């Protein structure tokens, strides 16, 4: 019985680390019409699962959103000052460069570089 319980616990732990769990978390601060002050290029590996934590750090009423159109992440929400949201994205299996941006503010965005593992 004890062996069966240990085996079940091990299987459940392995399942929680499966395909849907993020491999990396990236925090993106949105303020001054930029992501992380400079709209950086972000580099990932093919197939990597990334949890983007988006935080609006504006001190005024400016709202922001986040989009990676080529990877199916749409601008379907806006974050007000002090608000935060997480988005889970699986990088494509094909290397490439994919723009990310704030749909509301032209010029606020950078690129995601996906390299082969």
Steps between C-alpha positions, in 0.01 A plus 500: 500500500781744592681424173180566303454837676861598425459398138179701468669806654789469255262472203304806610819702543619397154164595348516849649834554323349398168447682172289784643737617774714805416875449471577866561326810634571841348382818674414788269448839665295740290562871557618807313368346177754217520538144624780476759614855416654408162271253313765227516545209261409182689667171404345156546543147367267319263216332688580682825200582721519853638284669759495875431402701806380839379488787747380853432729723709357832378434765764228665289184358339683357196384148411708240315456159338722230347497322165712248313284481187711239319471265800126549553519729805233763438425838657184387675556680831644822640688548823449813706769646723607249765330206326678177407418201281681182399496352149636154417658468154663201333770608258470358148699199381648711222765763580422859409447855618153596619397854603321568827326829576238703680209534256401836643837678478683507168874440538462323834636155426799282430582163353502140610787301354442126491810285450528127443571293811 
